[in-house]
Amino acid sequence: MTFDEYSHLANSTRHYTRSRREALEYVNTGFEGEAGEYLNEYKKHLRDVGEYYHPPLGERRIALLLELGDTLWYLSRIAMELDSSLHEVAQMNVDNLRTRYSK
């Protein structure tokens, strides 16, 4: 699946109707909340594995990936509310990284 395909699907599941300003506030807040839920799941992983690092496995890994998916949905909607796309955001990031690390 491409970023554009994902964004089109994410847009089709949007269930909010607000002014442009309110929509951006809504998706920004949603993104923050989902990022927090991801971090909470990761915190539980750190608590459960003790002092040694082990990658998340099983149900914890699935929970983390599901939270990342929710975060991705909001990120896609933020880009669209800014008249952009995940594709453009990714390309701009790659260009910025190349500039930053080519020195």
Biopython code that builds the backbone (N, CA, C, O; Angstrom):
import numpy as np
from Bio.PDB.StructureBuilder import StructureBuilder

atoms = [
    (1, "MET", "N", (0.841, -1.170, 0.000)),
    (1, "MET", "CA", (0.000, 0.000, 0.000)),
    (1, "MET", "C", (0.888, 1.236, 0.000)),
    (1, "MET", "O", (1.854, 1.313, 0.760)),
    (2, "THR", "N", (0.565, 2.193, -0.843)),
    (2, "THR", "CA", (1.332, 3.440, -0.887)),
    (2, "THR", "C", (0.771, 4.434, 0.125)),
    (2, "THR", "O", (-0.322, 4.247, 0.658)),
    (3, "PHE", "N", (1.534, 5.487, 0.378)),
    (3, "PHE", "CA", (1.039, 6.547, 1.248)),
    (3, "PHE", "C", (-0.244, 7.146, 0.684)),
    (3, "PHE", "O", (-1.188, 7.411, 1.428)),
    (4, "ASP", "N", (-0.281, 7.360, -0.636)),
    (4, "ASP", "CA", (-1.471, 7.955, -1.239)),
    (4, "ASP", "C", (-2.688, 7.043, -1.087)),
    (4, "ASP", "O", (-3.787, 7.523, -0.808)),
    (5, "GLU", "N", (-2.503, 5.739, -1.267)),
    (5, "GLU", "CA", (-3.608, 4.796, -1.078)),
    (5, "GLU", "C", (-4.090, 4.819, 0.373)),
    (5, "GLU", "O", (-5.292, 4.841, 0.640)),
    (6, "TYR", "N", (-3.142, 4.815, 1.295)),
    (6, "TYR", "CA", (-3.507, 4.859, 2.708)),
    (6, "TYR", "C", (-4.271, 6.143, 3.033)),
    (6, "TYR", "O", (-5.304, 6.103, 3.701)),
    (7, "SER", "N", (-3.765, 7.272, 2.562)),
    (7, "SER", "CA", (-4.405, 8.556, 2.850)),
    (7, "SER", "C", (-5.827, 8.601, 2.297)),
    (7, "SER", "O", (-6.731, 9.131, 2.943)),
    (8, "HIS", "N", (-6.022, 8.050, 1.113)),
    (8, "HIS", "CA", (-7.367, 8.007, 0.523)),
    (8, "HIS", "C", (-8.296, 7.176, 1.415)),
    (8, "HIS", "O", (-9.431, 7.573, 1.678)),
    (9, "LEU", "N", (-7.810, 6.030, 1.872)),
    (9, "LEU", "CA", (-8.615, 5.184, 2.753)),
    (9, "LEU", "C", (-8.873, 5.877, 4.089)),
    (9, "LEU", "O", (-9.994, 5.847, 4.597)),
    (10, "ALA", "N", (-7.843, 6.499, 4.659)),
    (10, "ALA", "CA", (-8.008, 7.214, 5.930)),
    (10, "ALA", "C", (-9.038, 8.325, 5.777)),
    (10, "ALA", "O", (-9.854, 8.542, 6.674)),
    (11, "ASN", "N", (-9.008, 9.026, 4.654)),
    (11, "ASN", "CA", (-9.966, 10.106, 4.426)),
    (11, "ASN", "C", (-11.393, 9.568, 4.358)),
    (11, "ASN", "O", (-12.334, 10.236, 4.786)),
    (12, "SER", "N", (-11.549, 8.361, 3.821)),
    (12, "SER", "CA", (-12.897, 7.797, 3.695)),
    (12, "SER", "C", (-13.476, 7.380, 5.050)),
    (12, "SER", "O", (-14.678, 7.136, 5.159)),
    (13, "THR", "N", (-12.634, 7.296, 6.077)),
    (13, "THR", "CA", (-13.112, 6.915, 7.409)),
    (13, "THR", "C", (-13.227, 8.114, 8.350)),
    (13, "THR", "O", (-13.497, 7.957, 9.541)),
    (14, "ARG", "N", (-13.025, 9.288, 7.813)),
    (14, "ARG", "CA", (-13.134, 10.519, 8.608)),
    (14, "ARG", "C", (-14.590, 10.734, 8.984)),
    (14, "ARG", "O", (-15.466, 10.707, 8.120)),
    (15, "HIS", "N", (-14.853, 10.945, 10.257)),
    (15, "HIS", "CA", (-16.221, 11.143, 10.733)),
    (15, "HIS", "C", (-16.356, 12.428, 11.528)),
    (15, "HIS", "O", (-17.062, 12.465, 12.536)),
    (16, "TYR", "N", (-15.698, 13.464, 11.091)),
    (16, "TYR", "CA", (-15.846, 14.749, 11.757)),
    (16, "TYR", "C", (-16.113, 15.818, 10.693)),
    (16, "TYR", "O", (-15.565, 15.769, 9.592)),
    (17, "THR", "N", (-16.944, 16.760, 11.037)),
    (17, "THR", "CA", (-17.210, 17.906, 10.168)),
    (17, "THR", "C", (-17.062, 19.153, 11.020)),
    (17, "THR", "O", (-17.854, 19.408, 11.927)),
    (18, "ARG", "N", (-16.064, 19.896, 10.719)),
    (18, "ARG", "CA", (-15.775, 21.107, 11.483)),
    (18, "ARG", "C", (-15.205, 22.146, 10.526)),
    (18, "ARG", "O", (-14.905, 21.856, 9.368)),
    (19, "SER", "N", (-15.065, 23.347, 11.034)),
    (19, "SER", "CA", (-14.378, 24.367, 10.250)),
    (19, "SER", "C", (-12.925, 23.925, 10.067)),
    (19, "SER", "O", (-12.450, 23.018, 10.751)),
    (20, "ARG", "N", (-12.248, 24.561, 9.159)),
    (20, "ARG", "CA", (-10.855, 24.202, 8.884)),
    (20, "ARG", "C", (-10.001, 24.286, 10.154)),
    (20, "ARG", "O", (-9.219, 23.381, 10.442)),
    (21, "ARG", "N", (-10.155, 25.368, 10.905)),
    (21, "ARG", "CA", (-9.373, 25.557, 12.136)),
    (21, "ARG", "C", (-9.719, 24.488, 13.160)),
    (21, "ARG", "O", (-8.828, 23.906, 13.779)),
    (22, "GLU", "N", (-11.017, 24.225, 13.343)),
    (22, "GLU", "CA", (-11.438, 23.214, 14.318)),
    (22, "GLU", "C", (-10.991, 21.816, 13.899)),
    (22, "GLU", "O", (-10.633, 21.000, 14.748)),
    (23, "ALA", "N", (-11.008, 21.537, 12.603)),
    (23, "ALA", "CA", (-10.575, 20.227, 12.130)),
    (23, "ALA", "C", (-9.098, 20.003, 12.434)),
    (23, "ALA", "O", (-8.707, 18.919, 12.867)),
    (24, "LEU", "N", (-8.285, 21.018, 12.209)),
    (24, "LEU", "CA", (-6.852, 20.887, 12.494)),
    (24, "LEU", "C", (-6.614, 20.714, 13.989)),
    (24, "LEU", "O", (-5.773, 19.910, 14.391)),
    (25, "GLU", "N", (-7.343, 21.456, 14.815)),
    (25, "GLU", "CA", (-7.224, 21.284, 16.267)),
    (25, "GLU", "C", (-7.638, 19.872, 16.675)),
    (25, "GLU", "O", (-6.992, 19.251, 17.519)),
    (26, "TYR", "N", (-8.706, 19.373, 16.080)),
    (26, "TYR", "CA", (-9.204, 18.031, 16.396)),
    (26, "TYR", "C", (-8.169, 16.961, 16.054)),
    (26, "TYR", "O", (-7.879, 16.095, 16.880)),
    (27, "VAL", "N", (-7.611, 17.014, 14.845)),
    (27, "VAL", "CA", (-6.661, 15.962, 14.458)),
    (27, "VAL", "C", (-5.327, 16.113, 15.186)),
    (27, "VAL", "O", (-4.673, 15.113, 15.479)),
    (28, "ASN", "N", (-4.913, 17.343, 15.482)),
    (28, "ASN", "CA", (-3.688, 17.523, 16.273)),
    (28, "ASN", "C", (-3.847, 16.909, 17.658)),
    (28, "ASN", "O", (-2.949, 16.226, 18.149)),
    (29, "THR", "N", (-4.988, 17.155, 18.279)),
    (29, "THR", "CA", (-5.248, 16.604, 19.603)),
    (29, "THR", "C", (-5.358, 15.083, 19.549)),
    (29, "THR", "O", (-4.864, 14.389, 20.438)),
    (30, "GLY", "N", (-6.002, 14.569, 18.510)),
    (30, "GLY", "CA", (-6.113, 13.118, 18.346)),
    (30, "GLY", "C", (-4.748, 12.473, 18.162)),
    (30, "GLY", "O", (-4.477, 11.411, 18.723)),
    (31, "PHE", "N", (-3.886, 13.115, 17.376)),
    (31, "PHE", "CA", (-2.532, 12.600, 17.159)),
    (31, "PHE", "C", (-1.774, 12.526, 18.480)),
    (31, "PHE", "O", (-1.119, 11.528, 18.780)),
    (32, "GLU", "N", (-1.871, 13.583, 19.252)),
    (32, "GLU", "CA", (-1.199, 13.625, 20.553)),
    (32, "GLU", "C", (-1.713, 12.514, 21.467)),
    (32, "GLU", "O", (-0.928, 11.852, 22.146)),
    (33, "GLY", "N", (-3.022, 12.312, 21.483)),
    (33, "GLY", "CA", (-3.610, 11.263, 22.311)),
    (33, "GLY", "C", (-3.155, 9.874, 21.896)),
    (33, "GLY", "O", (-2.818, 9.047, 22.742)),
    (34, "GLU", "N", (-3.144, 9.621, 20.605)),
    (34, "GLU", "CA", (-2.719, 8.300, 20.118)),
    (34, "GLU", "C", (-1.234, 8.063, 20.355)),
    (34, "GLU", "O", (-0.825, 6.948, 20.679)),
    (35, "ALA", "N", (-0.430, 9.104, 20.193)),
    (35, "ALA", "CA", (1.001, 8.970, 20.497)),
    (35, "ALA", "C", (1.179, 8.631, 21.976)),
    (35, "ALA", "O", (2.037, 7.824, 22.333)),
    (36, "GLY", "N", (0.371, 9.246, 22.829)),
    (36, "GLY", "CA", (0.412, 8.943, 24.254)),
    (36, "GLY", "C", (0.009, 7.506, 24.537)),
    (36, "GLY", "O", (0.604, 6.852, 25.394)),
    (37, "GLU", "N", (-1.002, 7.004, 23.823)),
    (37, "GLU", "CA", (-1.419, 5.614, 24.016)),
    (37, "GLU", "C", (-0.311, 4.648, 23.579)),
    (37, "GLU", "O", (-0.087, 3.621, 24.221)),
    (38, "TYR", "N", (0.380, 4.983, 22.483)),
    (38, "TYR", "CA", (1.517, 4.160, 22.055)),
    (38, "TYR", "C", (2.589, 4.143, 23.148)),
    (38, "TYR", "O", (3.096, 3.085, 23.520)),
    (39, "LEU", "N", (2.919, 5.322, 23.650)),
    (39, "LEU", "CA", (3.953, 5.414, 24.683)),
    (39, "LEU", "C", (3.543, 4.684, 25.957)),
    (39, "LEU", "O", (4.393, 4.111, 26.638)),
    (40, "ASN", "N", (2.268, 4.697, 26.285)),
    (40, "ASN", "CA", (1.794, 3.975, 27.455)),
    (40, "ASN", "C", (1.976, 2.467, 27.268)),
    (40, "ASN", "O", (2.385, 1.772, 28.198)),
    (41, "GLU", "N", (1.681, 1.966, 26.090)),
    (41, "GLU", "CA", (1.910, 0.540, 25.804)),
    (41, "GLU", "C", (3.398, 0.212, 25.904)),
    (41, "GLU", "O", (3.774, -0.832, 26.438)),
    (42, "TYR", "N", (4.249, 1.116, 25.385)),
    (42, "TYR", "CA", (5.690, 0.869, 25.437)),
    (42, "TYR", "C", (6.188, 0.915, 26.883)),
    (42, "TYR", "O", (7.060, 0.136, 27.266)),
    (43, "LYS", "N", (5.641, 1.814, 27.670)),
    (43, "LYS", "CA", (5.988, 1.881, 29.099)),
    (43, "LYS", "C", (5.695, 0.553, 29.778)),
    (43, "LYS", "O", (6.497, 0.067, 30.576)),
    (44, "LYS", "N", (4.544, -0.035, 29.462)),
    (44, "LYS", "CA", (4.194, -1.337, 30.027)),
    (44, "LYS", "C", (5.198, -2.404, 29.604)),
    (44, "LYS", "O", (5.551, -3.284, 30.388)),
    (45, "HIS", "N", (5.651, -2.317, 28.366)),
    (45, "HIS", "CA", (6.671, -3.252, 27.889)),
    (45, "HIS", "C", (7.947, -3.105, 28.708)),
    (45, "HIS", "O", (8.524, -4.095, 29.157)),
    (46, "LEU", "N", (8.386, -1.855, 28.899)),
    (46, "LEU", "CA", (9.607, -1.626, 29.683)),
    (46, "LEU", "C", (9.446, -2.138, 31.116)),
    (46, "LEU", "O", (10.366, -2.734, 31.676)),
    (47, "ARG", "N", (8.292, -1.906, 31.691)),
    (47, "ARG", "CA", (8.011, -2.375, 33.055)),
    (47, "ARG", "C", (8.092, -3.908, 33.117)),
    (47, "ARG", "O", (8.656, -4.464, 34.059)),
    (48, "ASP", "N", (7.542, -4.566, 32.138)),
    (48, "ASP", "CA", (7.437, -6.019, 32.168)),
    (48, "ASP", "C", (8.731, -6.752, 31.831)),
    (48, "ASP", "O", (8.912, -7.894, 32.254)),
    (49, "VAL", "N", (9.641, -6.118, 31.073)),
    (49, "VAL", "CA", (10.867, -6.825, 30.697)),
    (49, "VAL", "C", (12.005, -6.609, 31.674)),
    (49, "VAL", "O", (13.024, -7.294, 31.581)),
    (50, "GLY", "N", (11.868, -5.689, 32.598)),
    (50, "GLY", "CA", (12.924, -5.470, 33.574)),
    (50, "GLY", "C", (14.068, -4.657, 33.011)),
    (50, "GLY", "O", (13.863, -3.790, 32.162)),
    (51, "GLU", "N", (15.279, -4.933, 33.483)),
    (51, "GLU", "CA", (16.400, -4.069, 33.122)),
    (51, "GLU", "C", (17.022, -4.399, 31.770)),
    (51, "GLU", "O", (17.754, -3.569, 31.229)),
    (52, "TYR", "N", (16.763, -5.569, 31.207)),
    (52, "TYR", "CA", (17.357, -5.953, 29.924)),
    (52, "TYR", "C", (16.407, -5.651, 28.787)),
    (52, "TYR", "O", (15.192, -5.805, 28.912)),
    (53, "TYR", "N", (16.982, -5.215, 27.668)),
    (53, "TYR", "CA", (16.143, -4.886, 26.512)),
    (53, "TYR", "C", (15.754, -6.152, 25.763)),
    (53, "TYR", "O", (16.596, -6.993, 25.449)),
    (54, "HIS", "N", (14.487, -6.266, 25.489)),
    (54, "HIS", "CA", (13.960, -7.315, 24.629)),
    (54, "HIS", "C", (12.909, -6.661, 23.739)),
    (54, "HIS", "O", (12.063, -5.920, 24.238)),
    (55, "PRO", "N", (12.944, -6.920, 22.428)),
    (55, "PRO", "CA", (11.910, -6.322, 21.586)),
    (55, "PRO", "C", (10.530, -6.841, 21.970)),
    (55, "PRO", "O", (10.391, -7.995, 22.376)),
    (56, "PRO", "N", (9.518, -6.002, 21.846)),
    (56, "PRO", "CA", (8.156, -6.447, 22.179)),
    (56, "PRO", "C", (7.730, -7.604, 21.277)),
    (56, "PRO", "O", (7.976, -7.594, 20.070)),
    (57, "LEU", "N", (7.100, -8.579, 21.873)),
    (57, "LEU", "CA", (6.633, -9.751, 21.129)),
    (57, "LEU", "C", (5.167, -10.007, 21.438)),
    (57, "LEU", "O", (4.619, -9.455, 22.392)),
    (58, "GLY", "N", (4.550, -10.829, 20.645)),
    (58, "GLY", "CA", (3.197, -11.296, 20.910)),
    (58, "GLY", "C", (2.174, -10.194, 20.992)),
    (58, "GLY", "O", (2.151, -9.281, 20.168)),
    (59, "GLU", "N", (1.311, -10.293, 22.017)),
    (59, "GLU", "CA", (0.209, -9.345, 22.173)),
    (59, "GLU", "C", (0.699, -7.914, 22.380)),
    (59, "GLU", "O", (0.067, -6.971, 21.903)),
    (60, "ARG", "N", (1.813, -7.742, 23.082)),
    (60, "ARG", "CA", (2.338, -6.383, 23.310)),
    (60, "ARG", "C", (2.779, -5.766, 21.988)),
    (60, "ARG", "O", (2.523, -4.588, 21.740)),
    (61, "ARG", "N", (3.436, -6.543, 21.144)),
    (61, "ARG", "CA", (3.853, -6.045, 19.828)),
    (61, "ARG", "C", (2.636, -5.643, 19.006)),
    (61, "ARG", "O", (2.637, -4.589, 18.370)),
    (62, "ILE", "N", (1.608, -6.466, 19.014)),
    (62, "ILE", "CA", (0.380, -6.161, 18.275)),
    (62, "ILE", "C", (-0.249, -4.883, 18.808)),
    (62, "ILE", "O", (-0.687, -4.037, 18.028)),
    (63, "ALA", "N", (-0.299, -4.733, 20.132)),
    (63, "ALA", "CA", (-0.870, -3.526, 20.736)),
    (63, "ALA", "C", (-0.090, -2.281, 20.302)),
    (63, "ALA", "O", (-0.686, -1.249, 19.992)),
    (64, "LEU", "N", (1.234, -2.380, 20.280)),
    (64, "LEU", "CA", (2.057, -1.251, 19.850)),
    (64, "LEU", "C", (1.794, -0.910, 18.389)),
    (64, "LEU", "O", (1.658, 0.262, 18.039)),
    (65, "LEU", "N", (1.721, -1.922, 17.541)),
    (65, "LEU", "CA", (1.485, -1.672, 16.122)),
    (65, "LEU", "C", (0.103, -1.082, 15.875)),
    (65, "LEU", "O", (-0.054, -0.222, 15.009)),
    (66, "LEU", "N", (-0.895, -1.529, 16.620)),
    (66, "LEU", "CA", (-2.233, -0.958, 16.479)),
    (66, "LEU", "C", (-2.243, 0.512, 16.878)),
    (66, "LEU", "O", (-2.882, 1.332, 16.219)),
    (67, "GLU", "N", (-1.537, 0.850, 17.957)),
    (67, "GLU", "CA", (-1.460, 2.251, 18.365)),
    (67, "GLU", "C", (-0.701, 3.078, 17.323)),
    (67, "GLU", "O", (-1.062, 4.225, 17.061)),
    (68, "LEU", "N", (0.346, 2.503, 16.731)),
    (68, "LEU", "CA", (1.054, 3.208, 15.659)),
    (68, "LEU", "C", (0.124, 3.455, 14.476)),
    (68, "LEU", "O", (0.180, 4.509, 13.843)),
    (69, "GLY", "N", (-0.730, 2.479, 14.183)),
    (69, "GLY", "CA", (-1.694, 2.648, 13.101)),
    (69, "GLY", "C", (-2.656, 3.780, 13.379)),
    (69, "GLY", "O", (-2.968, 4.563, 12.482)),
    (70, "ASP", "N", (-3.135, 3.881, 14.620)),
    (70, "ASP", "CA", (-4.021, 4.989, 14.983)),
    (70, "ASP", "C", (-3.289, 6.325, 14.840)),
    (70, "ASP", "O", (-3.859, 7.315, 14.380)),
    (71, "THR", "N", (-2.016, 6.333, 15.243)),
    (71, "THR", "CA", (-1.208, 7.544, 15.110)),
    (71, "THR", "C", (-1.028, 7.905, 13.637)),
    (71, "THR", "O", (-1.083, 9.079, 13.271)),
    (72, "LEU", "N", (-0.815, 6.903, 12.800)),
    (72, "LEU", "CA", (-0.661, 7.133, 11.368)),
    (72, "LEU", "C", (-1.928, 7.743, 10.770)),
    (72, "LEU", "O", (-1.849, 8.626, 9.917)),
    (73, "TRP", "N", (-3.095, 7.275, 11.215)),
    (73, "TRP", "CA", (-4.360, 7.827, 10.714)),
    (73, "TRP", "C", (-4.418, 9.329, 10.989)),
    (73, "TRP", "O", (-4.745, 10.119, 10.103)),
    (74, "TYR", "N", (-4.098, 9.711, 12.217)),
    (74, "TYR", "CA", (-4.135, 11.130, 12.560)),
    (74, "TYR", "C", (-3.063, 11.916, 11.817)),
    (74, "TYR", "O", (-3.311, 13.045, 11.394)),
    (75, "LEU", "N", (-1.884, 11.342, 11.652)),
    (75, "LEU", "CA", (-0.827, 12.013, 10.906)),
    (75, "LEU", "C", (-1.271, 12.257, 9.462)),
    (75, "LEU", "O", (-1.031, 13.328, 8.904)),
    (76, "SER", "N", (-1.906, 11.275, 8.877)),
    (76, "SER", "CA", (-2.419, 11.428, 7.516)),
    (76, "SER", "C", (-3.456, 12.545, 7.452)),
    (76, "SER", "O", (-3.441, 13.356, 6.526)),
    (77, "ARG", "N", (-4.353, 12.587, 8.434)),
    (77, "ARG", "CA", (-5.394, 13.623, 8.453)),
    (77, "ARG", "C", (-4.788, 15.011, 8.694)),
    (77, "ARG", "O", (-5.254, 15.995, 8.120)),
    (78, "ILE", "N", (-3.756, 15.096, 9.535)),
    (78, "ILE", "CA", (-3.091, 16.389, 9.744)),
    (78, "ILE", "C", (-2.513, 16.882, 8.425)),
    (78, "ILE", "O", (-2.694, 18.044, 8.060)),
    (79, "ALA", "N", (-1.820, 16.004, 7.714)),
    (79, "ALA", "CA", (-1.246, 16.396, 6.426)),
    (79, "ALA", "C", (-2.339, 16.889, 5.479)),
    (79, "ALA", "O", (-2.165, 17.901, 4.801)),
    (80, "MET", "N", (-3.464, 16.175, 5.430)),
    (80, "MET", "CA", (-4.545, 16.585, 4.530)),
    (80, "MET", "C", (-5.152, 17.914, 4.957)),
    (80, "MET", "O", (-5.494, 18.737, 4.107)),
    (81, "GLU", "N", (-5.292, 18.135, 6.251)),
    (81, "GLU", "CA", (-5.832, 19.412, 6.721)),
    (81, "GLU", "C", (-4.876, 20.566, 6.411)),
    (81, "GLU", "O", (-5.290, 21.723, 6.350)),
    (82, "LEU", "N", (-3.596, 20.244, 6.217)),
    (82, "LEU", "CA", (-2.596, 21.251, 5.834)),
    (82, "LEU", "C", (-2.402, 21.299, 4.319)),
    (82, "LEU", "O", (-1.409, 21.832, 3.825)),
    (83, "ASP", "N", (-3.377, 20.726, 3.582)),
    (83, "ASP", "CA", (-3.317, 20.661, 2.114)),
    (83, "ASP", "C", (-2.050, 19.982, 1.623)),
    (83, "ASP", "O", (-1.401, 20.445, 0.684)),
    (84, "SER", "N", (-1.712, 18.885, 2.269)),
    (84, "SER", "CA", (-0.532, 18.111, 1.912)),
    (84, "SER", "C", (-0.908, 16.637, 1.917)),
    (84, "SER", "O", (-2.087, 16.286, 1.872)),
    (85, "SER", "N", (0.100, 15.782, 1.973)),
    (85, "SER", "CA", (-0.115, 14.336, 1.988)),
    (85, "SER", "C", (1.047, 13.668, 2.706)),
    (85, "SER", "O", (2.106, 14.268, 2.891)),
    (86, "LEU", "N", (0.836, 12.424, 3.108)),
    (86, "LEU", "CA", (1.938, 11.668, 3.713)),
    (86, "LEU", "C", (3.093, 11.536, 2.729)),
    (86, "LEU", "O", (4.259, 11.564, 3.120)),
    (87, "HIS", "N", (2.760, 11.393, 1.448)),
    (87, "HIS", "CA", (3.807, 11.293, 0.418)),
    (87, "HIS", "C", (4.686, 12.549, 0.432)),
    (87, "HIS", "O", (5.913, 12.454, 0.422)),
    (88, "GLU", "N", (4.048, 13.723, 0.453)),
    (88, "GLU", "CA", (4.819, 14.970, 0.468)),
    (88, "GLU", "C", (5.620, 15.107, 1.756)),
    (88, "GLU", "O", (6.780, 15.518, 1.724)),
    (89, "VAL", "N", (5.012, 14.767, 2.886)),
    (89, "VAL", "CA", (5.714, 14.844, 4.172)),
    (89, "VAL", "C", (6.939, 13.929, 4.156)),
    (89, "VAL", "O", (8.025, 14.332, 4.573)),
    (90, "ALA", "N", (6.761, 12.700, 3.677)),
    (90, "ALA", "CA", (7.879, 11.748, 3.618)),
    (90, "ALA", "C", (8.977, 12.256, 2.690)),
    (90, "ALA", "O", (10.159, 12.174, 3.023)),
    (91, "GLN", "N", (8.590, 12.779, 1.532)),
    (91, "GLN", "CA", (9.591, 13.280, 0.586)),
    (91, "GLN", "C", (10.354, 14.466, 1.162)),
    (91, "GLN", "O", (11.576, 14.545, 1.035)),
    (92, "MET", "N", (9.632, 15.387, 1.794)),
    (92, "MET", "CA", (10.294, 16.537, 2.411)),
    (92, "MET", "C", (11.254, 16.089, 3.499)),
    (92, "MET", "O", (12.340, 16.651, 3.641)),
    (93, "ASN", "N", (10.858, 15.074, 4.275)),
    (93, "ASN", "CA", (11.722, 14.572, 5.337)),
    (93, "ASN", "C", (12.984, 13.940, 4.766)),
    (93, "ASN", "O", (14.080, 14.181, 5.273)),
    (94, "VAL", "N", (12.845, 13.134, 3.716)),
    (94, "VAL", "CA", (14.010, 12.506, 3.085)),
    (94, "VAL", "C", (14.942, 13.580, 2.523)),
    (94, "VAL", "O", (16.158, 13.502, 2.696)),
    (95, "ASP", "N", (14.376, 14.575, 1.855)),
    (95, "ASP", "CA", (15.198, 15.663, 1.322)),
    (95, "ASP", "C", (15.931, 16.384, 2.436)),
    (95, "ASP", "O", (17.111, 16.705, 2.292)),
    (96, "ASN", "N", (15.256, 16.644, 3.542)),
    (96, "ASN", "CA", (15.866, 17.315, 4.682)),
    (96, "ASN", "C", (16.981, 16.464, 5.290)),
    (96, "ASN", "O", (18.045, 16.980, 5.633)),
    (97, "LEU", "N", (16.735, 15.161, 5.421)),
    (97, "LEU", "CA", (17.763, 14.271, 5.965)),
    (97, "LEU", "C", (18.989, 14.218, 5.059)),
    (97, "LEU", "O", (20.122, 14.224, 5.542)),
    (98, "ARG", "N", (18.767, 14.168, 3.766)),
    (98, "ARG", "CA", (19.901, 14.154, 2.827)),
    (98, "ARG", "C", (20.725, 15.411, 2.955)),
    (98, "ARG", "O", (21.954, 15.358, 2.944)),
    (99, "THR", "N", (20.051, 16.551, 3.077)),
    (99, "THR", "CA", (20.754, 17.823, 3.232)),
    (99, "THR", "C", (21.516, 17.857, 4.549)),
    (99, "THR", "O", (22.676, 18.267, 4.598)),
    (100, "ARG", "N", (20.860, 17.427, 5.603)),
    (100, "ARG", "CA", (21.453, 17.470, 6.932)),
    (100, "ARG", "C", (22.669, 16.549, 7.052)),
    (100, "ARG", "O", (23.677, 16.924, 7.651)),
    (101, "TYR", "N", (22.577, 15.362, 6.490)),
    (101, "TYR", "CA", (23.634, 14.365, 6.705)),
    (101, "TYR", "C", (24.603, 14.220, 5.556)),
    (101, "TYR", "O", (25.463, 13.339, 5.585)),
    (102, "SER", "N", (24.485, 15.075, 4.528)),
    (102, "SER", "CA", (25.432, 15.017, 3.420)),
    (102, "SER", "C", (26.612, 15.948, 3.621)),
    (102, "SER", "O", (27.495, 16.038, 2.768)),
    (103, "LYS", "N", (26.623, 16.638, 4.746)),
    (103, "LYS", "CA", (27.695, 17.608, 5.021)),
    (103, "LYS", "C", (28.913, 16.934, 5.579)),
    (103, "LYS", "O", (29.909, 17.599, 5.866)),
]
sb = StructureBuilder()
sb.init_structure("model")
sb.init_model(0)
sb.init_chain("A")
sb.init_seg("    ")
for serial, (resi, resn, name, xyz) in enumerate(atoms, 1):
    if name == "N":
        sb.init_residue(resn, " ", resi, " ")
    sb.init_atom(name, np.array(xyz, "f"), 0.0, 1.0, " ", f" {name:<3s}", serial, name[0])
structure = sb.get_structure()
